[in-house]
Amino acid sequence: MKLYIGNQKYSSWSLRPWIAMKVKGVAFEQVLCRFDDHPERIDFKTFSPTGKVPMLDNGGVKVWESLAILEYLAELCPDKGFWPGNIDQRAHARAISTEMLGGFMPLRSECPMNMARKHGAIEVSDGVRGDVARIEQIWSECLAASGGPFLFGEFSNADAMYAPVVNRMEIYLLSDHPAVAAYSTAMKALPAWQEWQAAGRAEPWIYPEDEA
């Protein structure tokens, strides 16, 4: 099984299936594909029908789009607990994951994920402030209901979908909400998180379009 990913410093969509597979113990080969025009860059169209990452190749079965990959993994490995076991919690987890997939555009565009960025606030729009308030609400309600440390108790695909937001909240100093602090601490304590972060910080490539 191969997972094609982009730069670990910046690629928020790649982080999502990567961290889920790491936490759940699914073995895979990582293929890192640089975003720039370096001569050694792999043409994304050679492995992905959309020309984008991430893309999972499981023996010729190709799955692209982060949430689709996570759904595939949940069906491929039903014993791994990619989604909560309870049907009501599972519906809730899918709802907030889909909300992340299609929403929060101001936050995503103004505050890109950057594993190597020094912490510091930037001027943000009302749209970003609204996104942060909604995420605070989601995280606080989920943690209160589940008891934590993750959104539905055990790490699930919902946590994978919100993982890049942990970085954004931290590096741009976007929230002092206690739920954000508690959830961020739990996420950053994961060995998988620390592995990804270390790799991102070690990358020498800088892309101005991904630097806020």
N, C-alpha and C positions, 0 to 999 in steps of 0.2 A: 504494500500500500504506500503510495507516494502522496505527500501533501506539498503542493507548490505554493510558496508564500512570497510576499514582497519584503522589502527592507524591514527589519525588526525594530528599527528606530521609529518608523512612521506608520507601518501598515496595520491599522486598527482592524480591518476586516480579516486579515490573515491571523491576527492574534486569537480571534474567537475560536475557530475550530482547533487551532494548535494547542491552546491552553486546555480545552476540554479533553482532547485526546491524551495529553500529558497527565492531567489529573486522574483520568479514568483508566490509565494504564493500557491504552491502545497503541500497539507498536506501529511505527510508520517511518518511512524515509522522508526526510525534509529536503526539499529542493528550493533554495533561496534564489530568487530572480530579481536582479537589480532593476530599479525604476528608470535609471538614466540611459544614455545612449552610448555607454562604454562598449568597445569592440567585443568584449566577452559577454555582453548582455544576451540573455536568451530571448528570442522573439516569443512573446506570450501567445501569439496566435498558433504556434506550433504545438501547444499543449492544452490551450483553453479556447473553447468556441467563442467566448466573449472577448478574448484578449486581455483578461483581467485575472487577478488573484484575489482570494485563494481558489484552488482547484484541487479536488481529490481524485486520484486515479487508483482504483482498486481492481487490479487485474484487467484493465480495459474498460471498466465501468467508470465513467467520468461524471463527477458531480461538482457543480460550481455554485456560487453564492453561499455565503457563510451559514445562513439559517438552513438552507437545503442540505448542506453537508452535515450539520448537527442533527437534523431529522434522520438522515440516512444512517448516521452512526448509531442513533438510538434504536433503529430497527435492526441494524447489523449486529449490535451487541446489546440485546435486551436485558442482560444480566448486569450491565455496568451502571445502570441508574442515571442515564443522561437526562431524563426527565423525572420529576417527582412521581412516586408510586401511586399517590392518591389522585383520583380522576379530577377532583375539583382543583387541587393544587396544580395539576398538570395543565388544566385549561387556563388557569391564572398565569402560569409560567409562560405558556405559549402566547398569551395575550400581551404581556409586557415585552416579550421578545420580539413580537411582530411590531409593537409600538416603537421599539428601538430600531428595527430594520428600516421602517419607513418614516420615522420622525426625527425630532431634535436636530433639524437642519442648521439652525443658527449656531448651536453649540459645535456641531461637527465642522462647519465651515470656518468659524472664527477662532476656534480653539483646537487645532489639530493635535492628535496624539503625537507625543515626542518623548521618547524614553531618555533622551540625553539633555533635555532642556533644563536650565536652571530655574528654580522656582521663582515666580514673580508675577504679580497681577498685571493684567492688560485692560485697556478700555474695552468693554463689551456692550452689546446692544441690549435693548429690552427683551428681544427674542431669546438671547442667551440666558438672561436672568429668569425668564419664564421656563425655559428648559431645565435649568438648575432646580427651580422650585418643584417642578413636576418629578424630577428624579429623586429629590429629597423625600417627596411624598411616597413614591414607589418603594424606595429602600426602607424608609421608616415603617411603613405599613407591613411590608413583607417580613422584616426582622421581628417586629412586634408579634406577628402571628406565628412565625416559625420558631422563634427563640434563637435564631442564628446558628452558627456564625455567618452562614450564607443565606441567600434570599429565601430558600425553602428548606433550611436546615442543612442538608448535605449539598455539596457543590452540584449544580445542574447546568443545563444549557442556558438557562436564564442568566446565570452568573457569567458564563462565557460571553453572552451578548453584551453585558454591561461592563466587562473587564476594561475596555479602553477608556471608559468614563472615569474609572478610578484614577488613571493617569491624568486625565484632563482636570479633574477636580483638584488634584494635588498640585500640579505644576503651575496652574493659573490662579491658585488660591481662590477658588470659586465658592467654597462653602465652609462654614464652621458648624454645620448641623451635626449633632452627636451621632446620628445614624450613619452619616457619611464617614465620620471618623472611625466608628466601630467596624463598618463594612470594609473600608479601605485597609484597615489594619489586618483583617482576616485575609483579604485577597493578597496583600503584599507579603504575607507570611508563607504563602504557598511556594514550595520549591520551584514549581513550574513558572510562576510569576517571576521569581528571582532569576531563573535561567534565561527567560525571554528578555528581561530588562538588562541583564549583563551583556547579552549578545547585541542588543540595540545600542547600548552605550559604547560598545567596542567598535561599532561600524564607523569607518572614517568618512563615509560619503555624506555630504550635506546638500539637501535640495531646498533652495530658497522658497519654493512654493509651499513647502510643508513647515516652514519656520514662521511662527506667528510674531 
